[in-house]
Amino acid sequence: MERWSGRVAVVTGASSGIGAAIAQELVKKGLKVVGLDLQVQRMEEMSNSLRSSQGKLYPLKCDVRKESDIKEAFKWVKSNLGGTDIHVNNAGVADYNNLIDGPSENWRKIMEVNVLGYSICAKEALQSMREKGVDDGHIINMSSETAHQIPPSFFMYSASKHAVSALTEGLRRELVNLKSKIRVTSISPGTVRTGIAEASKTPKKMLEAFKNMPSLEPEEIANAVLYVLGTPPHVQIHELIIKPNGPTI
């Protein structure tokens, strides 16, 4: 990770859970980290707690459902930090619903955040890297175990994560065709102890089942990000699947 010290990373969904853990670990490794999220106060508190670290966290309000917000965020990164070297697409939403009843507005939010938001952020990050002259940059897309097997009742969320896998590979192929050395990796965690299940209106009975299942901690996913970034530039990790030891979905 030494070669990344002093460089710039953008992390979406950085105010809590996996995103917060990733942002904190990157700051501790000496990076300038721009956290994008709607919950700016949480990120400001986290930034204050990291003052003694080698790097620095810059909280920035951004709704990844809005292309204008994303463009403004990367404009700020360019103006204040010279552009980005690493981008972590972590912001994500889930919702407990079915395909027969919907509601469709919940489906739309999942796709806007988990698919379109990822794609627009990746496009802006790549543009930032190329303008900066970065050819060893890295884009990491946070996918899910549900991209590889379908869980009960989270079908639209699972579909969005299947899309992330396809988009990650598609972006990698486009970069190869351009003879770019920028790498693209998808990380698929199994069950992680975050608040996403509670926020997605999951029925109480299913929540209890989740609580009794083996789970990962956000810090363990952050360590996986450090591992991916720490590999030599000629090493391309396409997909990393991480599950807790024991029965899963």
TITOR-478759 format. One line per 8 residues: number of its first residue (from 0); their letters; for each residue x, y, z of N, C-alpha, C, CB. Coordinates in steps of 0.2 Angstrom, whole numbers, plus 5000, padded with zeros to 4 digits. Glycine has a CB too. Example, Ala and Ser with C-alpha at 12.3 -4.5 7.8 and 13.67 -1.06 7.14 Angstrom:
// residues 2
0> AS> 5066/4972/5039/5062/4978/5039/5066/4984/5039/5057/4978/5045; 5064/4989/5035/5068/4995/5036/5064/5000/5039/5070/4997/5029
END
This chain:
// residues 249
0> MERWSGRV> 5004/4994/5000/5000/5000/5000/5004/5006/5000/4995/5000/5006; 5011/5006/5001/5015/5012/5001/5015/5016/4995/5022/5010/5003; 5014/5013/4989/5014/5017/4983/5007/5021/4983/5014/5012/4977; 5002/5020/4987/4996/5024/4987/4996/5030/4992/4990/5019/4988; 5001/5030/4996/5002/5035/5001/5002/5042/4998/5008/5034/5006; 4998/5047/5000/4997/5053/4997/4993/5054/4991/5004/5056/4996; 4990/5049/4989/4986/5049/4983/4979/5050/4985/4987/5043/4978; 4974/5050/4980/4967/5052/4981/4963/5046/4980/4965/5058/4977
8> AVVTGASS> 4958/5045/4984/4953/5040/4983/4946/5043/4985/4954/5034/4988; 4941/5041/4981/4934/5043/4982/4930/5037/4984/4931/5046/4975; 4927/5037/4989/4923/5032/4992/4915/5034/4992/4925/5029/4998; 4911/5031/4989/4904/5032/4990/4901/5028/4995/4900/5031/4983; 4895/5031/4998/4892/5028/5004/4897/5027/5010/4890/5021/5002; 4901/5033/5011/4906/5033/5016/4904/5034/5023/4911/5037/5014; 4898/5035/5024/4896/5038/5031/4895/5032/5036/4890/5042/5031; 4894/5026/5034/4893/5020/5038/4894/5014/5035/4885/5020/5041
16> GIGAAIAQ> 4894/5009/5039/4895/5002/5037/4902/5001/5033/4889/5000/5032; 4901/4997/5028/4907/4995/5024/4911/5001/5021/4905/4991/5018; 4907/5006/5019/4910/5012/5016/4914/5016/5021/4905/5017/5013; 4911/5017/5027/4915/5020/5032/4921/5016/5034/4911/5021/5039; 4921/5010/5035/4927/5006/5036/4932/5006/5031/4925/4998/5037; 4930/5006/5024/4935/5007/5019/4938/5014/5019/4932/5006/5012; 4934/5019/5020/4937/5026/5020/4942/5027/5026/4931/5031/5021; 4940/5024/5032/4945/5025/5038/4951/5021/5036/4941/5022/5044
24> ELVKKGLK> 4951/5015/5034/4957/5011/5033/4962/5015/5027/4956/5004/5030; 4959/5018/5022/4963/5021/5017/4966/5027/5020/4958/5023/5011; 4962/5031/5024/4965/5037/5028/4971/5035/5032/4960/5041/5032; 4970/5029/5036/4976/5027/5040/4982/5025/5036/4974/5021/5044; 4981/5023/5029/4986/5021/5025/4990/5027/5022/4984/5016/5020; 4987/5033/5023/4990/5039/5021/4987/5042/5015/4997/5038/5019; 4981/5040/5013/4978/5043/5007/4973/5049/5009/4973/5037/5004; 4972/5053/5004/4967/5058/5004/4961/5055/5002/4969/5065/5000
32> VVGLDLQV> 4956/5054/5006/4950/5051/5004/4944/5056/5004/4948/5045/5009; 4940/5056/4999/4934/5060/4998/4928/5055/4999/4934/5064/4991; 4925/5056/5004/4919/5052/5006/4913/5056/5003/4918/5051/5014; 4909/5052/4999/4903/5054/4996/4897/5051/4999/4903/5053/4988; 4892/5055/5002/4886/5052/5005/4882/5058/5007/4888/5049/5012; 4876/5056/5008/4871/5062/5010/4872/5063/5018/4864/5059/5009; 4874/5059/5022/4875/5060/5029/4882/5063/5030/4874/5053/5033; 4882/5069/5029/4889/5073/5030/4891/5073/5037/4888/5080/5027
40> QRMEEMSN> 4886/5074/5042/4888/5075/5049/4892/5069/5051/4882/5076/5053; 4890/5063/5049/4893/5057/5051/4900/5057/5049/4889/5051/5049; 4901/5059/5042/4908/5059/5040/4912/5064/5043/4908/5060/5032; 4909/5070/5045/4913/5075/5048/4916/5073/5055/4909/5081/5049; 4911/5069/5058/4913/5066/5065/4919/5061/5064/4907/5063/5068; 4918/5057/5059/4924/5052/5057/4930/5055/5055/4921/5047/5051; 4930/5061/5051/4936/5065/5049/4939/5067/5055/4934/5070/5045; 4935/5070/5060/4939/5073/5066/4942/5067/5070/4933/5076/5071
48> SLRSSQGK> 4939/5061/5070/4942/5056/5074/4949/5053/5071/4937/5050/5075; 4950/5055/5064/4955/5052/5061/4961/5058/5060/4953/5050/5054; 4961/5063/5064/4965/5069/5063/4973/5067/5064/4964/5074/5068; 4974/5062/5068/4981/5059/5069/4983/5054/5064/4981/5056/5076; 4979/5053/5059/4981/5048/5054/4986/5051/5049/4975/5045/5051; 4989/5047/5045/4993/5050/5040/4990/5053/5034/4997/5044/5037; 4984/5051/5033/4980/5054/5027/4974/5058/5030/4977/5048/5023; 4969/5060/5026/4964/5064/5028/4958/5062/5024/4966/5072/5026
56> LYPLKCDV> 4952/5063/5028/4945/5062/5025/4942/5069/5024/4941/5058/5030; 4940/5069/5018/4936/5075/5015/4929/5073/5014/4939/5078/5009; 4924/5075/5019/4917/5074/5018/4914/5078/5013/4913/5074/5025; 4910/5075/5008/4907/5079/5003/4900/5076/5002/4911/5078/4996; 4895/5081/5002/4888/5078/5001/4886/5077/4994/4883/5084/5004; 4884/5071/4993/4882/5069/4986/4877/5063/4986/4889/5066/4983; 4872/5064/4982/4867/5059/4981/4868/5056/4974/4859/5063/4980; 4870/5050/4974/4873/5046/4968/4867/5045/4964/4876/5040/4970
64> RKESDIKE> 4861/5046/4965/4855/5045/4961/4855/5051/4956/4848/5045/4965; 4859/5057/4958/4858/5063/4954/4865/5064/4950/4857/5069/4958; 4865/5063/4943/4871/5064/4940/4874/5071/4941/4870/5063/4932; 4870/5076/4942/4873/5083/4943/4877/5083/4949/4867/5088/4943; 4875/5079/4955/4878/5079/4961/4885/5075/4960/4874/5075/4966; 4885/5070/4956/4891/5066/4955/4896/5070/4951/4890/5060/4951; 4894/5074/4946/4898/5078/4942/4901/5084/4946/4895/5081/4936; 4897/5087/4951/4900/5092/4955/4905/5089/4960/4894/5095/4959
72> AFKWVKSN> 4904/5083/4962/4909/5080/4967/4915/5079/4964/4906/5074/4970; 4915/5077/4958/4922/5075/4954/4925/5082/4952/4921/5071/4948; 4921/5087/4951/4924/5094/4949/4927/5096/4955/4918/5098/4947; 4924/5095/4961/4927/5097/4968/4934/5094/4969/4923/5096/4974; 4934/5087/4967/4940/5083/4968/4946/5086/4964/4939/5076/4967; 4944/5087/4958/4949/5090/4953/4952/5097/4955/4946/5090/4946; 4947/5101/4957/4949/5108/4959/4953/5108/4965/4943/5112/4960; 4952/5104/4970/4955/5104/4977/4960/5099/4978/4950/5103/4982
80> LGGTDIHV> 4960/5093/4974/4965/5088/4975/4968/5086/4969/4962/5082/4979; 4967/5089/4963/4970/5087/4957/4967/5081/4953/4977/5086/4958; 4962/5078/4956/4959/5072/4953/4960/5066/4957/4962/5071/4946; 4957/5060/4955/4957/5054/4959/4961/5049/4956/4950/5052/4959; 4964/5044/4960/4968/5039/4958/4964/5032/4959/4974/5039/4962; 4960/5032/4964/4956/5026/4966/4949/5028/4967/4959/5023/4973; 4944/5024/4964/4937/5025/4966/4934/5019/4968/4933/5028/4959; 4930/5019/4974/4927/5014/4977/4919/5015/4976/4929/5012/4984
88> NNAGVADY> 4916/5011/4972/4908/5012/4971/4905/5007/4977/4906/5009/4964; 4903/5010/4982/4901/5006/4988/4894/5008/4990/4905/5008/4994; 4891/5014/4988/4884/5016/4990/4880/5011/4987/4883/5023/4987; 4875/5009/4991/4870/5004/4989/4864/5004/4993/4873/4997/4989; 4858/5002/4990/4852/5001/4994/4849/4994/4992/4847/5007/4992; 4845/4992/4997/4841/4986/4996/4834/4987/4998/4844/4980/5000; 4829/4983/4996/4822/4984/4998/4819/4977/4998/4819/4989/4994; 4815/4975/5003/4812/4969/5004/4805/4970/5000/4810/4967/5011
96> NNLIDGPS> 4805/4967/4994/4799/4967/4990/4798/4961/4985/4798/4974/4986; 4793/4961/4982/4792/4955/4977/4791/4958/4970/4787/4950/4979; 4792/4954/4965/4791/4956/4958/4784/4956/4956/4795/4951/4954; 4779/4953/4960/4772/4953/4958/4769/4960/4960/4769/4947/4961; 4771/4962/4966/4767/4968/4969/4771/4974/4968/4765/4967/4976; 4778/4974/4968/4782/4980/4968/4783/4982/4975/4779/4985/4964; 4783/4989/4977/4781/4994/4972/4787/4996/4967/4779/5000/4976; 4785/4999/4961/4790/5000/4956/4795/5006/4958/4787/5002/4950
104> ENWRKIME> 4793/5010/4963/4797/5016/4965/4803/5013/4969/4793/5021/4969; 4802/5008/4972/4807/5005/4976/4812/5001/4971/4805/5000/4981; 4810/4998/4966/4814/4995/4961/4818/5001/4958/4810/4991/4956; 4815/5006/4956/4819/5011/4953/4824/5014/4957/4814/5017/4951; 4823/5015/4963/4829/5017/4968/4834/5013/4968/4826/5019/4975; 4833/5006/4968/4838/5001/4968/4843/5002/4962/4835/4994/4969; 4839/5002/4956/4843/5002/4950/4847/5009/4949/4838/5001/4944; 4844/5014/4952/4847/5021/4951/4853/5021/4955/4842/5027/4953
112> VNVLGYSI> 4853/5019/4961/4859/5019/4966/4864/5013/4964/4857/5018/4973; 4862/5007/4963/4866/5001/4963/4869/5000/4956/4863/4995/4965; 4865/5003/4951/4868/5002/4944/4870/5008/4940/4862/4998/4940; 4865/5013/4939/4866/5019/4936/4871/5023/4940/4860/5023/4935; 4870/5024/4947/4875/5027/4951/4882/5025/4950/4873/5027/4958; 4883/5018/4950/4889/5015/4950/4892/5017/4943/4889/5007/4950; 4888/5016/4938/4891/5017/4931/4893/5025/4930/4886/5016/4926; 4889/5029/4932/4891/5036/4931/4897/5038/4935/4885/5041/4933
120> CAKEALQS> 4897/5036/4941/4903/5037/4946/4909/5034/4942/4902/5034/4953; 4909/5028/4940/4915/5025/4936/4917/5029/4930/4913/5018/4934; 4912/5032/4926/4913/5036/4921/4917/5042/4923/4907/5037/4917; 4915/5045/4928/4918/5052/4930/4925/5050/4933/4913/5055/4935; 4925/5045/4937/4932/5043/4940/4937/5042/4934/4931/5037/4944; 4935/5038/4929/4940/5037/4924/4942/5043/4920/4936/5032/4919; 4937/5047/4919/4938/5054/4916/4943/5058/4920/4932/5058/4915; 4942/5058/4927/4947/5061/4931/4954/5058/4931/4944/5061/4938
128> MREKGVDD> 4954/5052/4931/4961/5048/4931/4964/5050/4924/4960/5041/4931; 4961/5050/4919/4964/5051/4912/4966/5058/4911/4959/5049/4906; 4962/5063/4914/4964/5070/4914/4970/5071/4918/4958/5074/4916; 4971/5067/4924/4976/5068/4928/4983/5064/4926/4975/5065/4935; 4982/5060/4921/4987/5056/4918/4989/5050/4922/4993/5061/4918; 4984/5048/4926/4985/5042/4930/4984/5035/4925/4980/5042/4936; 4988/5031/4925/4988/5025/4921/4988/5019/4926/4993/5024/4916; 4989/5020/4932/4989/5014/4937/4983/5015/4942/4995/5014/4941
136> GHIINMSS> 4978/5018/4940/4972/5019/4944/4968/5012/4946/4967/5024/4942; 4963/5013/4950/4959/5007/4952/4952/5009/4953/4963/5003/4958; 4948/5005/4950/4941/5006/4952/4938/4999/4955/4936/5007/4945; 4935/5000/4961/4933/4994/4964/4925/4995/4965/4936/4993/4971; 4921/4990/4963/4914/4990/4963/4912/4985/4969/4911/4988/4956; 4908/4987/4974/4906/4983/4979/4900/4980/4976/4905/4987/4985; 4900/4973/4975/4895/4969/4973/4892/4965/4979/4897/4964/4967; 4890/4959/4978/4887/4955/4984/4887/4948/4982/4880/4958/4985
144> ETAHQIPP> 4886/4944/4987/4885/4937/4987/4879/4935/4982/4885/4933/4993; 4874/4940/4983/4868/4939/4979/4869/4940/4971/4863/4944/4981; 4875/4942/4969/4876/4942/4962/4878/4935/4959/4882/4947/4961; 4879/4931/4964/4881/4924/4962/4875/4919/4964/4887/4922/4965; 4871/4920/4969/4865/4916/4970/4860/4920/4973/4867/4911/4976; 4854/4918/4971/4848/4923/4972/4845/4922/4979/4842/4922/4967; 4844/4927/4984/4842/4926/4990/4834/4926/4990/4844/4931/4995; 4831/4924/4995/4823/4925/4995/4821/4932/4996/4820/4921/5001
152> SFFMYSAS> 4817/4934/4991/4813/4940/4991/4817/4946/4990/4810/4941/4998; 4824/4946/4989/4827/4952/4987/4829/4951/4980/4834/4952/4991; 4825/4950/4975/4826/4948/4968/4829/4954/4964/4820/4946/4965; 4826/4960/4966/4828/4966/4962/4835/4968/4964/4823/4972/4963; 4836/4968/4971/4843/4969/4973/4848/4964/4970/4843/4969/4981; 4846/4958/4970/4850/4953/4967/4852/4954/4960/4847/4946/4968; 4846/4957/4956/4847/4958/4949/4852/4964/4948/4840/4960/4946; 4852/4969/4953/4856/4975/4952/4863/4973/4953/4854/4980/4958
160> KHAVSALT> 4864/4968/4958/4871/4965/4959/4874/4961/4953/4872/4962/4966; 4869/4957/4950/4871/4954/4944/4873/4959/4939/4865/4949/4941; 4870/4964/4938/4872/4970/4933/4879/4972/4935/4867/4975/4934; 4880/4973/4942/4887/4976/4943/4892/4971/4941/4887/4976/4951; 4891/4965/4941/4896/4960/4939/4897/4961/4931/4894/4953/4940; 4892/4961/4928/4892/4962/4920/4896/4969/4919/4885/4962/4917; 4894/4974/4922/4897/4981/4921/4904/4981/4923/4893/4986/4925; 4906/4978/4928/4913/4977/4930/4917/4974/4924/4914/4974/4937
168> EGLRRELV> 4915/4968/4922/4919/4965/4917/4919/4969/4910/4916/4958/4916; 4913/4972/4909/4913/4976/4903/4918/4982/4903/4906/4979/4902; 4918/4985/4908/4923/4991/4909/4930/4988/4909/4921/4994/4916; 4931/4983/4912/4938/4980/4911/4940/4979/4904/4939/4973/4915; 4935/4976/4900/4937/4974/4893/4938/4981/4889/4931/4970/4890; 4934/4986/4890/4935/4992/4887/4942/4995/4888/4929/4997/4889; 4944/4995/4895/4950/4997/4897/4956/4993/4893/4951/4997/4904; 4955/4987/4893/4960/4983/4889/4961/4985/4882/4958/4975/4890
176> NLKSKIRV> 4955/4986/4879/4955/4988/4872/4959/4995/4871/4948/4988/4869; 4958/4999/4876/4962/5005/4876/4969/5005/4878/4958/5010/4880; 4971/4999/4880/4978/4997/4882/4980/5001/4888/4983/4999/4877; 4974/5002/4892/4975/5006/4899/4977/5001/4904/4969/5009/4901; 4981/5003/4909/4983/4999/4915/4979/5000/4921/4991/5001/4916; 4974/5004/4920/4969/5005/4925/4965/4999/4927/4964/5011/4924; 4965/4997/4933/4962/4990/4935/4955/4991/4937/4966/4987/4940; 4951/4986/4936/4944/4986/4939/4943/4979/4943/4939/4987/4933
184> TSISPGTV> 4940/4980/4949/4939/4974/4953/4932/4974/4956/4944/4973/4958; 4928/4968/4956/4922/4968/4959/4923/4964/4966/4917/4964/4955; 4921/4966/4971/4921/4963/4978/4914/4961/4980/4924/4967/4983; 4913/4954/4981/4906/4952/4983/4906/4949/4990/4904/4946/4978; 4904/4953/4995/4904/4950/5002/4897/4946/5003/4904/4956/5007; 4898/4942/5008/4892/4938/5010/4888/4943/5015/4894/4931/5013; 4885/4940/5020/4882/4943/5025/4887/4947/5029/4878/4939/5030; 4886/4954/5030/4890/4959/5034/4886/4962/5039/4894/4964/5029
192> RTGIAEAS> 4888/4963/5045/4885/4967/5050/4884/4974/5049/4888/4965/5057; 4879/4976/5045/4878/4983/5043/4870/4984/5044/4880/4985/5036; 4868/4990/5043/4861/4992/5045/4857/4991/5038/4860/4999/5047; 4859/4988/5033/4856/4988/5027/4849/4984/5027/4860/4986/5021; 4850/4978/5031/4844/4974/5031/4838/4977/5035/4846/4967/5035; 4840/4981/5040/4835/4985/5044/4832/4990/5040/4838/4987/5051; 4836/4994/5036/4834/4999/5032/4830/4997/5026/4840/5003/5030; 4830/4991/5024/4826/4988/5018/4820/4985/5020/4831/4983/5015
200> KTPKKMLE> 4817/4987/5026/4810/4984/5028/4810/4977/5028/4805/4988/5024; 4815/4973/5030/4815/4966/5030/4811/4964/5036/4822/4963/5031; 4806/4959/5035/4802/4956/5040/4806/4954/5046/4797/4951/5037; 4803/4955/5052/4806/4954/5058/4808/4946/5058/4801/4955/5064; 4804/4942/5056/4806/4935/5056/4813/4933/5052/4801/4930/5053; 4813/4937/5046/4819/4936/5042/4825/4940/5045/4818/4939/5035; 4824/4945/5049/4829/4949/5052/4832/4944/5058/4827/4955/5055; 4828/4941/5061/4830/4937/5066/4835/4931/5064/4824/4934/5070
208> AFKNMPSL> 4833/4928/5058/4836/4923/5054/4843/4926/5052/4833/4920/5048; 4844/4932/5050/4850/4935/5048/4855/4935/5054/4849/4942/5045; 4852/4938/5060/4856/4939/5066/4859/4932/5068/4851/4942/5071; 4856/4927/5067/4858/4920/5069/4863/4917/5064/4852/4915/5070; 4864/4920/5058/4868/4917/5053/4875/4920/5054/4866/4919/5046; 4881/4916/5052/4887/4919/5053/4888/4925/5048/4893/4913/5050; 4892/4930/5051/4892/4936/5047/4899/4939/5047/4887/4942/5051; 4901/4943/5043/4907/4947/5042/4906/4954/5045/4909/4947/5035
216> EPEEIANA> 4912/4957/5047/4912/4964/5050/4914/4968/5044/4916/4964/5056; 4912/4975/5044/4914/4979/5039/4921/4980/5038/4911/4986/5040; 4925/4979/5044/4932/4980/5043/4935/4975/5039/4935/4980/5050; 4932/4969/5039/4935/4963/5035/4934/4964/5028/4931/4957/5037; 4929/4968/5026/4928/4970/5019/4933/4975/5017/4921/4972/5017; 4934/4980/5022/4939/4985/5021/4946/4982/5020/4940/4990/5027; 4948/4977/5024/4954/4973/5023/4955/4970/5016/4955/4968/5028; 4949/4968/5013/4949/4965/5006/4951/4970/5001/4943/4962/5005
224> VLYVLGTP> 4948/4976/5002/4950/4982/4998/4957/4983/4998/4946/4988/5000; 4960/4983/5004/4967/4985/5005/4971/4979/5001/4969/4985/5012; 4969/4973/5002/4973/4968/4998/4973/4969/4991/4969/4961/5000; 4967/4970/4988/4966/4971/4981/4970/4977/4978/4959/4973/4979; 4970/4983/4982/4974/4988/4980/4982/4987/4981/4972/4995/4984; 4984/4983/4986/4991/4981/4987/4994/4976/4983/4991/4979/4994; 4990/4973/4978/4993/4969/4973/4998/4973/4968/4988/4964/4970; 5003/4970/4965/5007/4973/4960/5003/4976/4955/5013/4969/4958
232> PHVQIHEL> 5005/4981/4951/5001/4984/4946/4999/4979/4940/5005/4990/4943; 5003/4974/4939/5002/4969/4934/4997/4964/4936/5009/4966/4931; 4995/4964/4942/4990/4959/4944/4983/4962/4944/4992/4957/4952; 4979/4958/4940/4972/4960/4939/4967/4955/4943/4970/4961/4932; 4964/4957/4949/4959/4953/4952/4952/4955/4949/4960/4954/4960; 4949/4951/4946/4943/4952/4943/4937/4952/4948/4941/4947/4937; 4937/4947/4952/4932/4946/4957/4934/4943/4963/4926/4941/4953; 4932/4945/4969/4934/4943/4975/4927/4941/4979/4939/4948/4979
240> IIKPNGPT> 4926/4935/4980/4920/4933/4984/4922/4932/4991/4916/4927/4981; 4919/4935/4996/4921/4934/5003/4914/4932/5007/4924/4940/5006; 4915/4926/5010/4909/4924/5014/4911/4922/5021/4906/4918/5011; 4907/4923/5026/4909/4920/5033/4909/4912/5033/4903/4923/5038; 4913/4910/5037/4913/4903/5038/4907/4900/5041/4920/4901/5042; 4903/4896/5037/4897/4893/5040/4892/4893/5035/4895/4896/5046; 4885/4891/5037/4880/4892/5032/4878/4899/5030/4874/4888/5035; 4877/4900/5024/4875/4907/5021/4868/4906/5018/4880/4910/5017
248> I> 4866/4912/5014/4860/4912/5011/4860/4906/5005/4859/4919/5008
END
